[in-house]
């Protein structure tokens, strides 16, 4: 029975340490957590008491478990410039109008319209900035830009300035 407790204790410590290796160090672990683990390992507290202490840590966001959803890195996402996008009164906006991505994602704009388009970066006030700027894209041509930092990035078509879009990097 003591071997089973020792194995459970070891696994618990490994889980605690491996949850967020960059944020865990012996100095950051409160003494009462260390004591609970020690007391459980020595048989001084029950398994239920030890598990309740772990439950308390999780429920109070002291111990934060990582999200099961992997963070996508070095991905390719697309924005379509649909046919009819050049028409002022048309409803053919960029698809999607606001693309949400993770850092290190490359965005590819695809011109599916029958006329030339550009992709030009703007600041939040509509001023042109030099972050990215495509040459005029013929039908079927693409332009790519890799977003490395979090933020909201505005862009528009310099040939059809009423067409604006966003890339949100989180």
N, C-alpha and C positions, 0 to 999 in steps of 0.2 A: 504494500500500500504506500509506503514511503517513497519507493521508486516512482510510482504513478504520480504522486504529488510533485516530486522533483522534476519529472518530465513536463507536467502541466506548468509548473513554475517557470521552467526554462523556455517553453514555448511562449508563455505570456510575456516574458521579458524580451524575447526576440520580436514579438509582434509590436510591443511598445517602442522598441528601438527602430524597427524597420518601417514604421508608419510614415515617418518624415525624417529621414536621416539628417537632412540639413538643419533641422530645427531642434533636434534632440541631442543633449549632452548631459553628462552626469550633473553638472552644475544647475541645469534648467529643470531637473526633475525634483519636485517638492519632496521633502523628507518623509511626509506621511505616506506618499506612494511607495517610496523605497522601503519604509517600515512595513507596510501592508504586504509587499512582495516577500520580504524577509520572514515576517510572521507566518505567512501562508506556507512558505517553504519549510519552516520549522514545525509546522503543524499547530501553531498557536491560534490561528483563526481558521474558520471553516472555508470551504470552497465557495459557498454562497456569499459569505462576507467579502471574500476577495473579488468575486465576480461583480458584486454590487458596487465595489469601489471602482472597478473598471467601467461599469455602466454609468456611474456618476460622472466620471471623467469625459465620457463620450457625450452624454446628454447636456453637459455644461460647456461643451466645446473647448475643454482643456486638452483633450486628446482628440485630434481631428483626423478622421480616416480619409484617405485620399479617395477622390471620385473614381468610380469604376470605369468611367468613360475616358479612354485615352485622349490625350491632347494631340490633335493632328498637327504634324509638323511637315514642312516641305511638301505641301499639297498644292494641287492645281485646281482653282475654281474659275468658273466662266461667267462672263456677263455678255448677254446677247444684245446687239444693237438691231432691233427688229425692223422688218420691212415697213416703211411708212414713218420711220422715226423722224425724218426730215420735215414732215408736215407740221406747221405751227399748231394747228387746231386738232391734230391727231392725238389719239390716246396711246400711241405706241411708244411707251417709255422704255428705258433700259430694263432688261430682265436679268436679275432683280434690280429694283430701283435702289435698294440699300442692301448690299452684300455684306454679311457678317462672317468674319473669318478669324483665324488665329494668326499670331505672328509667324513669320517664315513661310507664308502662303503666297504663291504666285497667282496673280489674277490675269486671266486672258480675256480680252475683249474681242468679240467676233462680229464683224460687220455683215449682217444678213440683209441689209437694206440695199436698194438699187442705186444709191448715190454714195458719194464719198463721205466719210466721217473721220473725225479726229478724237483723240482722248487727251485732254489737257487738265493738269492738276490746278486746283484753285485753293485759296485760303477760305476761311469761314465767311468772309465778306464778299466773295466772288472775284477777288483779285487773282490774277494769273501768278502762279508760282512755278518754279522750275523742277519740281520733284519728278514728274513724269510728263512726257509730251510725245505723242505718236506723230508719225508722218500721216498724211491722208491715207485712209484705208479704203481700198476698193472692195466691192462685194466679195465676200469669202475670205478676205484677209484678216489677220489677227495682230494684236499688240499685247505684250506681256509686261508686267511689272511685279516685282517681289516686294511685299510689305513686311518689313522686319520689326517695326515698332508699333505698339498699341496707339490707337488714336482714331479720329474720324477724318477721313480723307474725302474732300469734295473734288468732283471733276465735271467737265462739260465738253461738248463738241464745239470747237472754235468756228466751224462752218455753220452750225445750227445752235447758237448760244442759248436758246430757250430749253435745250435738252441738258439737264443736269442729273447727276447721280452721286451716290455715296458708297464708300467702302469703309466699314467699321471693323477695326482690328481690336480684338479683346484677348 
